[in-house]
Amino acid sequence: MISIKRINERDIDLCYELDSNTIALWSKKQWANEFKKEGIKVFGLLFSNFVIGICVFHVVLDEAQINFFAVNHKHRKKGFGTYLMRYLIKECEKLNINKLFLEVSHTNLAAENFYDRFNFSTVGIRRNYYKDGSDALIKEKKLTTK
């Protein structure tokens, strides 16, 4: 069974473990700092009561930035990421978010294709942004709020 739940700072070890096994974006200290930021929302995607995906987004007024979005490797290409992204978009609409932003490496074609399916468009580039020297594509999705 698939479900989504709010994750809080007590789950830092869980977040760090999934991150370490997927995109290796943040240290445990960076995870702790992320939870301290105002406007941060963290959701876990559960499959049979195991967290297989995490989404972190930061709400500022009527915009949101996806700071972290990952699904465990063995659960990819099975619709779980789509499920989590649809949930995120619905949450943003409930919060009257007009624009949703994210950054993705220009070398991560699978992720870029995934975001393109949700009508994210590239609105900017951060040159040499990542540790490996790759550029970050800044992507935006305009939301229609009710």
VENCOR-V372030 format. One record per backbone hydrogen bond with DSSP energy under -0.5 kcal/mol. NH is the residue of the N-H (numbers start at 1). CO is the residue of the C=O. If there is no record, write none. Layout:
# VENCOR-V372030
((NH/CO) (NH/CO))
This chain:
# VENCOR-V372030
((3/46) (5/44) (7/42) (11/8) (12/9) (15/11) (16/12) (17/13) (18/14) (19/15) (20/16) (21/17) (22/19) (24/19) (31/27) (32/28) (33/29) (34/30) (35/31) (36/32) (36/33) (37/33) (37/34) (40/37) (41/57) (43/55) (44/5) (45/53) (46/3) (46/44) (47/50) (48/1) (50/47) (52/45) (52/50) (53/45) (54/70) (55/43) (56/68) (57/41) (58/65) (59/39) (59/57) (60/58) (60/63) (63/60) (64/99) (65/58) (66/101) (67/56) (67/65) (68/56) (70/54) (72/52) (75/72) (76/73) (78/75) (80/75) (83/79) (84/80) (85/81) (86/82) (87/83) (88/84) (89/85) (90/86) (91/87) (92/88) (93/89) (94/90) (95/91) (96/93) (97/92) (98/62) (99/62) (100/141) (101/64) (102/139) (103/66) (104/137) (106/135) (108/105) (109/107) (112/108) (113/109) (114/110) (115/111) (116/112) (117/113) (118/114) (118/115) (119/116) (120/115) (121/140) (123/138) (124/138) (126/136) (127/125) (129/126) (129/134) (130/134) (133/130) (136/126) (137/104) (137/135) (138/124) (138/136) (139/102) (139/137) (140/121) (141/100) (143/98) (145/143))
